[in-house]
Amino acid sequence: MNIPSKESRIKRLKLVGLNVLIPLTILFLVIYICFAYFGYVFFPVLKGSSGVGYVEPNIVNLPIVDTNIKVDNPDSKDIDPVPVKQPTKVTPKPASTSNWWEYPSKIYQTTKSGNDLLVLVNKKYRLPSTYAPSDLVLAEKSGIRVKAKGTYYVRKVLINDLKELNIQAKKDGVDISIISAYRSYSTQKSTYDYWVKYNNGCVSCADKISARAGHSQHQLGTAIDFGSKENGDVVGSSFDSTKAAKWLNDNGWKYGFVIGYPKGSESVTGYNYESWHYRYIGGSNAMKMVQSGIILEEYLKQ
C-alpha cells in the first residue's frame, strides 16, 4: 500500500479546511446580514440615537388648568372663580382668527355711532377712545337694587324698561341686582390689564373673559352685569343656576334686554358664556331678534 507523503497530507488537509471554512464564512455573513436588516426594521432601539431614520419620542405639552381665572369685572372682590383651560403650546402661526378668542389682525372702528342701540361692538369693531354716552344716569333711579349705590351708570334711554323689568321680577319672586354697568375706555384698559397680570401674562386667558379697551359693550352704557342675592351678588358661574338667571333668559327680551354672550356661541362672540351679561337694544329690536332665532352678535351684523 502506498503511504502518502507528508506534503500530500498537508495539501489534502488544506483543501478540506477550505471546503469547510468557505461555507461557514458565507453562512455567517448571511446570518449577520439578516440579523442586521431585520433587527433594524423590527427593533428600532438597536439603531441608536444617531442612527439613520431615528425618530425622537413625541413629547406633548399637556394643557395647564388655572382654576383661579376670573371673569370680567372691575371689582376683584366680587368675582366668582371660573376655571379656564390654557391652550396647549403650539408652533406660532401667522395672525389669524383660527382660535375663537383671538382678535383679528386688522381692527376697524364701529360703523355706527355708539349712541345707536344696534351698533356692533366686538373684537373686530371697536369704539373710539373718546366715546362716552351723554345721557348717563345712576342705575338705581330705575328702582332696581344695586350692590353699591352711586357707582353704576346706564343710559337714560333704558331706565323705564329697566324699571318695568325689576317690578315684574319682584312680582315673580325673583331678586335681581346690578353689579356692573358703564365702563369708560380707561376703566376697560385697567380691567383688561388686571386680568392679564392676574393670569401670569396669559393673554389668551384674558381674551376669553375680558374685552380690550374700546371693544367692550360696557362702554355703550347699555350693557349690564346682573346679579342676585341667590349667589351673593357676584359675577361668575354661580349665577348660571339661579332663578334670576333663568328669569332673565326667559323674560329679559320683553323689556329690551338680551344676553350678549350666550352658551355655545363662543366661536361667534369670541367670549366665554356669560349668563349675567345683558345688553339693551330696545323692546322692538329684542322681539325681532328673538323671533328670528339668532343671537345678538348675528342680529347686529344684519
Secondary structure by P-SEA (a helix, b strand, c coil): cccccaaaaaaaaaaaaaaaaaaaaaaaaaaaaaaaaaaaacccccccccccccccccccccccccccccccccccccccbbbbbccccccccccccccccccccccccccccccccccccccccccccccccccccccccccccccccccbbbbccaaaaaaaaaaaaaaacbbbbbccccccaaaaaaaaaaaaaaaccaaaaaaaccccccccccccccccccccccccccccccccccaaaaaaaaccccccccccccccccccccccccccbbbbccaaaaaaaaaacccaaaaaac
